[in-house]
Amino acid sequence: MTEKPNRTAEMADILHQASMLYMASNLPIDYGTGTKYTSVEVHMLKYIIDHPGKTVTELSREWDRTKPAISQMLKRMEQKGLISWTTEPGNNKKQLYHATEQGIQLHSAHTEYDRNAFGQTLDYLRETCSDEEIETCFHVLKEYTKARRRKHYQAK
C-alpha cells in the first residue's frame, strides 16, 4: 500500500528528527571508565568484539563507510588502547582487528551505561505507549534499516 504524500513526508520528518537527536548524542562522554569516547567508537568496538578478526575492507562494507574513514577510526581506537590487530597467517598485508582488555572493559561499562540511559528512555515511552507498541516500533525500525540498505546497495 502506498502512503499519502503528506503522510509520507511527515513520516520522513519524524525519522529525520529521531536521526538528528541520535547524531547529537555523538558528543564524547565518559561511560564510567574515566575517559570520554564517542558513541561511534563504542559501537564500533562492540561490533569488533562481536565479530573479531574483521578487516578494514569488511568493516567498510558492513558499516557503509569509506575505507579511509574506517582506517582513521581504527587508528584512533588503537591509539586509545581499545583495539589491536594481527596479520592473517600467510598474508602479512591483511590486518585483523580485535578488542584489547581495555576495550573489553569499556564495552562492559558502555553496555551498563546504555542499559541505564536507554532504560530511562523506555520508561518515558511507557508513559504513552504499550510494550507491544514499543516492540512493534523497534521491529519496524529494524526492517526499515534493512530496506534502506537494500535500496542503497541497489543504487550503487
Secondary structure, 3 states (H helix, E strand, C coil): CCCCHHHHHHHHHHHHHHHHHHHHCCCCEECCCCCEECHHHHHHHHHHHHCCCECHHHHHHHHCCCHHHHHHHHHHHHHCCCEEEEEECCEEEEEEEEECHHHHHHHHHHHHHHHHHHHHHHHHHCCCCCHHHHHHHHHHHHHHHHHHHHHHHHHC
